[in-house]
Amino acid sequence: MDRKILVVDDEKLIVKGLKFTLEQDNMDVDVAYDGREALEKAKNNNYDMILLDVMLPEIGGFEVCQQIRDFSDVPIIMLTAKGDDMDKILGLEYGADDYITKPFNILEVKARIKAILRRVNSRRSKNTEAPSNILVSGDLRIDLDSRRVFIENREVNLTAKEFDLLELLITNPNKVYNREKLLNLVWGYDYPGDVRTVDVHVRRLREKIEKNPSEPKYIHTKWGVGYFFQK
């Protein structure tokens, strides 16, 4: 089945190159050239992935990412300026799953897209085969099949990577994982990012599932080691 990708960038040559290359891999590519158009298309279409530039007219890429997260957990890869670590961190803060720095190698872009889509496919096929699998801890309820999370019966919208991280921790309660291990298990051994990615996602998770993120009930820090889920 063809995958539907939205490419968002105000540089038309970049959009044209990405569209041409991805279509060679039988992907259905839609395009947008500003933030407002991107939001409109994200609301009205079911995309398998969004490539989203940081610097956009009308509405900036970070705000677009944040608004998309209000209604969708579609994987988002941010396209950031080369070497701008703050862009990468902010992208993750606003709900992006990954980032690629410009100027980029088109083969790297394709590899990163395929890696994420493979993980999504694998999880979906696993979910169709497995019986309903719901985990409960205190006020927290996680449906692993539908990838939905509830706190006191109120649904919480997590990004794909936030859910993957929470699933790993809750299915291995009280097991302490160092940041390097979490990065490898959740993002993959070929992921070029660093351990700050893990810290950002843990912080975002706590903000979403903890009543008091500074005194967490579920996701705890083992100082000098890493993180664990306490049942």
C-alpha positions in Angstrom: 0.0 0.0 0.0 1.3 3.5 -0.9 2.3 5.7 2.0 0.9 9.2 2.1 3.5 11.9 3.0 3.0 15.6 3.5 6.1 17.7 2.7 6.1 21.2 4.1 8.8 23.8 3.1 8.7 27.3 1.6 11.7 26.5 -0.5 10.1 25.1 -3.7 13.3 23.4 -5.0 13.6 21.4 -1.8 9.9 20.4 -2.0 10.2 19.5 -5.7 13.3 17.3 -5.0 11.7 15.5 -2.0 8.5 14.9 -3.9 10.3 13.5 -6.9 12.5 11.2 -4.9 9.8 9.9 -2.6 7.4 9.3 -5.5 10.1 7.0 -7.0 9.6 4.8 -3.9 5.8 4.7 -4.6 4.9 7.2 -1.9 1.9 9.5 -2.4 3.3 12.9 -1.7 1.3 16.0 -0.9 3.0 19.4 -0.5 2.5 22.7 1.4 4.5 25.9 1.3 3.5 27.6 4.5 2.3 26.8 8.0 -1.4 27.7 7.5 -1.7 25.4 4.4 0.1 22.6 6.2 -2.3 22.7 9.1 -5.3 22.8 6.8 -4.0 19.7 4.9 -3.1 17.8 8.1 -6.6 18.3 9.4 -8.3 17.2 6.2 -6.1 14.2 5.3 -4.8 11.1 6.9 -1.0 11.2 6.4 1.4 8.4 7.3 4.1 11.0 8.0 4.8 14.7 7.8 8.2 16.3 6.9 8.0 19.8 8.4 10.4 22.7 8.0 11.1 24.9 11.0 11.2 28.2 9.2 7.8 28.7 7.5 5.7 31.8 6.5 2.3 32.4 8.0 2.7 30.0 11.0 6.1 28.7 12.1 7.0 25.0 12.0 7.1 24.6 15.8 3.6 26.0 16.2 2.3 23.9 13.3 3.8 20.8 15.0 2.2 21.7 18.3 -1.2 22.3 16.8 -1.1 19.0 14.9 -0.4 17.3 18.1 -3.8 18.5 19.4 -5.6 16.2 17.0 -3.1 13.7 15.5 -0.2 11.5 16.5 1.1 11.2 12.9 4.9 10.9 12.9 6.6 14.3 12.3 10.2 14.8 11.1 11.4 18.4 11.5 13.8 19.9 9.0 16.1 22.1 10.9 19.1 24.4 10.2 22.4 22.6 10.2 24.0 22.4 13.6 21.2 24.4 15.4 20.8 22.2 18.5 18.1 24.5 19.9 15.9 23.9 16.9 16.3 20.1 17.5 15.4 20.3 21.1 12.5 22.7 20.5 11.2 20.4 17.8 11.1 17.5 20.2 9.5 19.7 22.9 6.7 20.6 20.5 6.0 16.9 19.7 8.2 16.0 16.7 9.4 12.4 16.5 12.7 13.1 14.7 14.7 15.8 13.0 17.0 16.1 10.0 19.4 18.9 9.5 19.8 20.9 6.3 21.4 20.6 3.9 20.5 16.9 4.0 21.4 13.9 2.0 18.2 12.7 0.3 19.2 9.0 0.9 19.3 9.8 4.7 15.8 11.3 4.5 14.5 8.2 2.8 16.2 5.9 5.2 14.8 7.8 8.2 11.3 7.8 6.8 11.4 4.1 6.0 12.7 3.3 9.5 9.9 5.1 11.2 7.3 3.6 8.8 8.7 0.1 9.4 8.3 0.5 13.2 4.7 1.8 12.8 3.9 -1.1 10.5 5.4 -3.7 12.8 3.5 -2.3 15.8 0.2 -2.2 13.8 0.6 -5.8 12.6 1.5 -6.9 16.1 -1.6 -5.2 17.4 -3.9 -6.9 14.9 -2.7 -10.3 15.9 -2.6 -9.8 19.7 -5.6 -9.8 22.0 -6.7 -6.6 23.7 -3.9 -5.5 26.0 -4.7 -2.9 28.6 -2.3 -1.9 31.4 -3.5 -0.1 34.5 -1.4 1.6 37.2 -3.2 3.9 39.6 -5.1 6.5 37.6 -3.1 5.6 34.5 -4.6 3.3 31.8 -2.9 2.3 28.6 -4.4 0.5 25.7 -1.4 -1.0 23.9 -3.5 -2.1 20.9 -5.1 1.2 20.1 -2.1 3.2 21.5 -4.4 5.3 23.7 -3.6 6.6 27.1 -6.0 7.8 29.8 -5.5 9.6 33.1 -8.6 9.4 35.4 -10.6 8.3 32.2 -9.5 11.5 30.4 -7.6 10.7 27.2 -4.1 12.1 26.9 -2.6 12.7 23.4 0.9 11.3 23.2 3.3 11.5 20.2 4.4 8.2 18.7 7.8 8.3 20.5 6.2 9.4 23.8 4.0 6.4 23.6 6.8 4.0 22.7 8.9 5.3 25.6 6.0 4.9 28.1 5.1 1.4 26.8 8.7 0.3 27.3 8.9 1.6 30.8 5.5 0.4 32.0 5.9 -3.1 30.6 9.2 -3.3 32.5 8.2 -1.8 35.9 11.0 -0.9 38.4 13.7 -1.7 35.8 16.1 1.2 35.5 17.2 2.1 32.0 20.1 4.5 31.3 19.5 7.2 28.7 21.8 5.5 26.1 19.8 2.3 26.4 16.4 4.1 26.1 17.7 6.0 23.0 18.7 2.7 21.4 15.6 0.8 22.2 13.0 3.5 21.4 14.8 5.4 18.6 16.9 2.7 17.2 20.7 2.0 17.2 21.1 4.0 14.0 19.5 7.1 15.4 22.0 10.0 15.2 20.6 12.1 18.0 21.9 12.2 21.6 20.6 11.4 25.1 19.0 14.9 25.4 16.3 13.5 23.2 15.4 11.1 26.0 15.3 13.8 28.7 13.0 16.0 26.5 10.6 13.1 26.0 10.6 12.1 29.7 9.8 15.7 30.6 7.0 15.9 28.1 5.6 12.6 29.3 5.6 13.7 32.9 3.8 17.0 32.0 1.1 14.9 30.3 0.6 12.0 32.8 1.7 13.3 36.2 -0.4 15.5 38.5 2.8 17.1 39.7 5.6 16.6 37.2 8.3 17.8 39.7 7.2 15.0 42.1 6.4 12.2 39.7 4.2 9.2 40.7 5.0 7.0 37.6 8.2 7.9 35.8 11.0 8.3 38.3 14.7 9.3 38.0 17.4 7.1 39.4 20.0 9.9 39.9 23.2 9.3 38.0 21.7 6.2 36.2 18.5 6.8 34.3 14.7 6.4 34.4 12.2 3.7 35.6 8.4 3.3 35.9 7.2 2.6 39.4 3.9 0.6 39.7 
